[in-house]
Amino acid sequence: MRAYGGRSGLLCAIREVAAVQFFSLLPLCVRRAWLSAALIRATALDLAVLAGHLLLYPSGLAPERHPAPDPAAAPQLPTAGRSHPPVVLLHGFIDNRSVFVLLRRSLARHGWRHLESLNYSPLTGDIRVAAELLGRHVEEICARTGHREVDVVGHSLGGLIARYYVQRLGGDLRVRTLVTLGTPHSGTRSAQLAHAHPIVRQMCPGSELVEELRRPAPGIRTRFVSFWSDLDTLMIPVETARIEHPDLIAQNVRVTGIGHLAMPVHPAVAAGVRQALTAGEPEAAAEDAFSVA
């Protein structure tokens, strides 16, 4: 895995190593009590997020609508200067675009003008098919906005779909940065609990699709940022949400104390996503490493 960082990245790494070493010195009973309490808090937060999301879920069932382009109008040009590329938000399994309500609001509040969401059917049986749909959606966005590139943020399965598009379907020509939130890059053993669904089988460790993503991928230009949580109970083991590939420009960001469902709505993660999306821009070049605690 090729990493990028700098002085701030080195300081973050030193702090994390020091914290891990200190934690390992604590008595076993203290460590178990701390982990149990943290897991209870994370689970309670996930349940609260789930309850709120169920209320919003119907609002996200319909796809986004955009006004039809006027053939007589001049081609749409991207805003010059410091304009961010469009951001495409891609939800997880049996979810929809409503999961990104808070993240979308956060991005809009901090200057992102072009925010797009894509719903794919829960009946979709192949990540490859969903990745092709994403590719068509990205082309439409570029044609409509005048931008040559987009950024993508994918939660859970959405991140895996986006990675397949970038890594296997030539999407790196269009995707500048791909941010994944709790995505089973190496497969998760929890997928075996819903093995009947074909797209869930593709998220199992050792599946044909997971192995396909392990193949060499030289020359991929997209920058990957993967947020993984030490308390994500759907990622088994939790490290499966990290991107480990020698050919990819990837950074793995550890999130502490946050469960799987809270990843797209937590303000600390939203701040990390904003940093990830601006890390490659000139005004952010001096501070291109970050962490979420």
Backbone torsions as a table, in degrees:
resi	resn	phi	psi	omega
1	MET	NA	128.0	175.2
2	ARG	-87.0	126.3	-178.0
3	ALA	-106.9	156.6	172.5
4	TYR	-128.4	151.1	-176.5
5	GLY	-170.6	-115.2	-175.2
6	GLY	137.2	-164.3	-178.3
7	ARG	-61.6	-44.0	-179.6
8	SER	-65.1	-35.3	177.3
9	GLY	-65.0	-38.7	178.5
10	LEU	-64.4	-41.3	179.1
11	LEU	-63.7	-40.3	178.2
12	CYS	-62.4	-42.1	-179.1
13	ALA	-64.9	-41.3	179.5
14	ILE	-63.0	-43.6	179.5
15	ARG	-62.8	-40.9	-178.7
16	GLU	-66.5	-41.8	178.6
17	VAL	-63.1	-42.0	179.8
18	ALA	-63.2	-40.7	179.4
19	ALA	-64.8	-41.6	179.3
20	VAL	-64.1	-42.5	-180.0
21	GLN	-64.5	-41.3	178.5
22	PHE	-63.2	-42.9	-179.0
23	PHE	-63.1	-37.5	-178.4
24	SER	-68.7	-20.9	180.0
25	LEU	-83.0	-14.0	-179.9
26	LEU	-70.8	152.0	176.3
27	PRO	-57.9	148.8	-176.6
28	LEU	-57.6	-40.5	-178.6
29	CYS	-64.3	-36.4	178.4
30	VAL	-68.1	-42.2	179.8
31	ARG	-63.5	-43.3	179.9
32	ARG	-64.8	-40.5	179.8
33	ALA	-64.6	-41.5	179.9
34	TRP	-64.6	-44.7	-179.7
35	LEU	-64.6	-39.6	179.3
36	SER	-64.1	-44.7	179.4
37	ALA	-64.8	-41.8	179.1
38	ALA	-64.0	-40.6	179.5
39	LEU	-65.8	-38.5	177.5
40	ILE	-63.3	-44.0	179.0
41	ARG	-63.7	-43.0	-179.8
42	ALA	-65.0	-39.5	179.1
43	THR	-66.7	-40.5	178.2
44	ALA	-63.0	-40.5	178.3
45	LEU	-65.6	-41.4	177.8
46	ASP	-60.9	-41.0	179.3
47	LEU	-65.8	-39.5	177.8
48	ALA	-65.1	-41.2	177.7
49	VAL	-63.4	-41.9	179.4
50	LEU	-61.2	-43.5	179.9
51	ALA	-61.8	-44.3	178.5
52	GLY	-67.2	-36.7	-178.1
53	HIS	-68.9	-33.6	178.2
54	LEU	-62.0	-32.2	177.8
55	LEU	-71.2	-34.8	-178.4
56	LEU	-86.0	-18.7	-171.9
57	TYR	-52.2	-45.4	-179.1
58	PRO	-60.1	-29.9	-178.5
59	SER	-69.1	-17.4	-178.1
60	GLY	-103.1	5.1	-177.4
61	LEU	-68.6	-39.6	-179.4
62	ALA	-78.8	140.9	177.6
63	PRO	-67.8	158.1	176.8
64	GLU	-64.3	147.2	177.4
65	ARG	-113.9	139.3	177.4
66	HIS	-126.8	143.3	179.5
67	PRO	-60.9	141.4	179.5
68	ALA	-64.6	136.4	-180.0
69	PRO	-65.2	143.6	178.5
70	ASP	-88.3	114.8	-178.0
71	PRO	-58.6	-27.5	-177.2
72	ALA	-83.1	-12.8	-177.1
73	ALA	-78.8	157.4	177.0
74	ALA	-68.0	151.2	179.0
75	PRO	-57.2	140.6	179.0
76	GLN	-70.5	129.1	179.4
77	LEU	-112.4	143.4	178.1
78	PRO	-67.6	150.8	176.7
79	THR	-62.9	132.9	-176.9
80	ALA	-75.2	169.7	174.4
81	GLY	80.6	-122.5	-169.4
82	ARG	-95.0	20.5	-179.6
83	SER	-65.2	135.9	176.8
84	HIS	-79.6	150.1	172.0
85	PRO	-63.9	159.8	174.2
86	PRO	-58.9	148.0	177.1
87	VAL	-112.9	126.4	177.4
88	VAL	-102.7	125.9	-178.6
89	LEU	-104.7	126.1	-174.2
90	LEU	-125.5	118.0	-172.9
91	HIS	-78.4	175.1	-179.3
92	GLY	-94.5	-167.6	-174.0
93	PHE	-62.0	135.8	-177.9
94	ILE	44.4	38.7	177.0
95	ASP	-120.2	-171.2	173.9
96	ASN	-153.1	-175.0	-171.8
97	ARG	-64.2	-15.3	-178.9
98	SER	-64.5	-18.3	-179.7
99	VAL	-66.5	-18.1	-176.2
100	PHE	-101.8	15.9	-177.2
101	VAL	-55.5	-48.9	-176.2
102	LEU	-73.7	-40.3	178.1
103	LEU	-64.7	-40.6	178.7
104	ARG	-62.6	-42.0	178.2
105	ARG	-63.2	-40.4	179.6
106	SER	-63.4	-44.7	179.9
107	LEU	-64.9	-43.6	-179.8
108	ALA	-62.4	-38.5	-179.1
109	ARG	-66.2	-25.8	-177.9
110	HIS	-104.3	20.1	167.2
111	GLY	106.5	1.4	176.9
112	TRP	-80.3	124.7	-176.2
113	ARG	-95.5	-38.3	-175.7
114	HIS	-103.8	100.9	179.3
115	LEU	-121.4	123.0	-174.9
116	GLU	-125.4	146.7	174.8
117	SER	-125.5	147.2	178.3
118	LEU	-124.8	124.0	171.7
119	ASN	-94.7	131.2	170.2
120	TYR	-117.0	150.9	-172.5
121	SER	-67.4	140.1	174.2
122	PRO	-66.1	-12.6	177.9
123	LEU	-86.7	-4.9	177.3
124	THR	-58.1	127.2	-174.2
125	GLY	-104.8	1.4	-176.2
126	ASP	-146.7	127.3	178.2
127	ILE	-59.6	-32.3	-179.1
128	ARG	-63.6	-40.0	179.1
129	VAL	-65.1	-43.6	178.2
130	ALA	-63.9	-35.8	178.8
131	ALA	-66.3	-37.1	176.2
132	GLU	-65.5	-39.8	176.1
133	LEU	-61.3	-43.2	177.6
134	LEU	-60.3	-41.6	179.6
135	GLY	-60.1	-43.4	178.0
136	ARG	-64.6	-38.3	179.8
137	HIS	-65.2	-42.1	179.3
138	VAL	-63.3	-42.3	178.8
139	GLU	-61.9	-40.3	179.1
140	GLU	-64.7	-40.7	179.1
141	ILE	-63.5	-44.6	179.8
142	CYS	-63.0	-41.1	178.7
143	ALA	-65.8	-37.3	-176.3
144	ARG	-77.5	-35.5	-175.0
145	THR	-97.8	-17.1	-177.2
146	GLY	85.1	-0.2	177.4
147	HIS	-83.1	146.0	178.1
148	ARG	-89.2	-19.3	-178.4
149	GLU	-134.8	159.2	174.7
150	VAL	-131.3	165.0	166.4
151	ASP	-108.4	151.7	-179.7
152	VAL	-128.8	136.9	172.0
153	VAL	-120.7	120.5	-178.3
154	GLY	-121.6	132.7	176.4
155	HIS	-100.1	129.3	173.8
156	SER	57.0	-121.7	179.8
157	LEU	-57.5	-33.1	179.4
158	GLY	-58.0	-36.1	177.4
159	GLY	-67.6	-35.1	179.2
160	LEU	-70.0	-39.2	176.0
161	ILE	-60.8	-46.3	-179.0
162	ALA	-65.4	-38.7	178.9
163	ARG	-64.2	-40.9	179.0
164	TYR	-62.3	-42.1	178.7
165	TYR	-59.9	-44.8	-178.0
166	VAL	-69.6	-45.0	-169.4
167	GLN	-85.6	-30.1	-172.5
168	ARG	-116.7	-17.2	-175.9
169	LEU	-116.8	15.9	177.7
170	GLY	78.5	14.7	-177.7
171	GLY	-68.2	-12.1	178.6
172	ASP	-66.5	-15.9	175.0
173	LEU	-72.2	-20.0	-178.3
174	ARG	-113.0	-29.2	-173.8
175	VAL	-97.2	116.0	179.0
176	ARG	-76.2	-51.4	-179.6
177	THR	-133.6	133.9	173.8
178	LEU	-115.3	119.7	177.4
179	VAL	-107.3	127.3	177.6
180	THR	-115.8	142.3	-178.5
181	LEU	-121.1	109.9	178.0
182	GLY	58.5	47.6	-177.2
183	THR	-101.2	131.6	-178.2
184	PRO	-78.4	74.1	-175.2
185	HIS	-63.0	-32.0	178.4
186	SER	-105.6	12.0	-176.5
187	GLY	85.6	149.3	179.5
188	THR	-126.0	138.5	-179.2
189	ARG	-67.6	-20.5	178.4
190	SER	-66.4	-21.6	178.5
191	ALA	-65.0	-21.8	179.7
192	GLN	-67.1	-17.1	179.4
193	LEU	-74.4	-22.5	178.9
194	ALA	-123.3	46.0	-170.7
195	HIS	-66.7	-14.5	-176.8
196	ALA	-68.8	-29.5	-178.8
197	HIS	-81.3	127.4	-174.7
198	PRO	-61.6	-35.6	-178.6
199	ILE	-73.1	-27.0	175.4
200	VAL	-71.6	-37.1	177.0
201	ARG	-59.4	-32.4	179.2
202	GLN	-69.7	-15.1	178.1
203	MET	-93.9	3.4	178.1
204	CYS	-79.2	147.1	176.7
205	PRO	-58.4	136.2	178.1
206	GLY	80.9	4.2	178.9
207	SER	-65.1	162.3	-179.8
208	GLU	-58.1	-39.6	-177.7
209	LEU	-70.7	-42.6	177.9
210	VAL	-60.7	-41.7	179.1
211	GLU	-67.5	-33.6	177.7
212	GLU	-62.8	-37.5	179.8
213	LEU	-74.3	-11.6	175.5
214	ARG	-83.3	-13.5	-176.7
215	ARG	-64.4	158.9	177.7
216	PRO	-54.7	141.3	179.9
217	ALA	-138.5	63.0	-176.3
218	PRO	-68.1	144.1	172.5
219	GLY	82.1	6.1	179.1
220	ILE	-67.0	125.5	-174.0
221	ARG	-92.2	-19.9	-177.3
222	THR	-64.0	141.9	175.0
223	ARG	-95.6	129.6	-177.8
224	PHE	-106.5	136.2	172.1
225	VAL	-130.9	118.3	-176.3
226	SER	-112.5	120.5	175.0
227	PHE	-94.2	123.2	179.0
228	TRP	-129.0	146.8	-175.1
229	SER	-114.4	140.9	177.6
230	ASP	-74.0	-7.7	179.6
231	LEU	-123.5	27.1	177.1
232	ASP	-84.4	102.1	-174.0
233	THR	-76.2	-9.9	176.8
234	LEU	-90.3	-15.8	176.5
235	MET	-97.6	108.0	-177.7
236	ILE	-124.4	110.7	-5.6
237	PRO	-75.1	168.4	-174.5
238	VAL	-63.8	-27.8	-178.7
239	GLU	-69.0	-9.3	179.0
240	THR	-66.1	-17.3	178.4
241	ALA	-83.0	1.9	174.5
242	ARG	-87.6	150.2	174.6
243	ILE	-94.8	118.8	178.9
244	GLU	-124.3	93.5	-179.6
245	HIS	-148.7	126.5	-173.6
246	PRO	-66.1	-20.9	-175.1
247	ASP	-96.0	-7.3	-174.0
248	LEU	-99.8	141.8	172.7
249	ILE	-81.7	99.8	-169.6
250	ALA	-134.6	145.1	172.2
251	GLN	-129.3	131.8	178.1
252	ASN	-106.0	125.7	-176.2
253	VAL	-112.7	117.2	-179.8
254	ARG	-80.5	131.5	176.8
255	VAL	-110.1	132.3	-177.9
256	THR	-109.6	138.0	172.5
257	GLY	76.3	16.4	-177.0
258	ILE	-126.9	132.9	179.6
259	GLY	-85.4	-177.5	-173.8
260	HIS	-64.1	-47.1	-174.9
261	LEU	-71.8	-24.7	-177.8
262	ALA	-81.7	-12.5	-175.7
263	MET	-54.8	-46.5	-176.6
264	PRO	-79.0	-7.0	-174.4
265	VAL	-117.3	-11.3	-175.1
266	HIS	-75.6	133.6	-177.4
267	PRO	-62.8	-32.0	178.7
268	ALA	-67.3	-38.8	177.1
269	VAL	-68.2	-40.3	178.0
270	ALA	-58.8	-41.5	177.8
271	ALA	-64.3	-40.0	177.2
272	GLY	-64.7	-38.5	178.1
273	VAL	-64.0	-42.8	178.7
274	ARG	-60.8	-41.7	177.4
275	GLN	-64.3	-40.6	-179.6
276	ALA	-63.1	-38.6	-176.9
277	LEU	-75.6	-19.4	179.5
278	THR	-106.4	-1.6	-174.6
279	ALA	-61.6	-30.4	-178.3
280	GLY	-90.9	0.3	-178.4
281	GLU	-88.3	150.6	-173.5
282	PRO	-54.0	-41.6	-176.0
283	GLU	-71.6	-12.5	179.9
284	ALA	-110.9	5.7	-173.1
285	ALA	-62.6	-28.9	-178.2
286	ALA	-76.4	-16.9	-178.9
287	GLU	-133.0	78.0	-172.7
288	ASP	-106.9	18.6	175.1
289	ALA	-131.1	150.2	-173.8
290	PHE	-158.1	168.7	176.3
291	SER	-147.1	160.8	178.5
292	VAL	-124.9	125.7	-179.2
293	ALA	-119.5	NA	NA
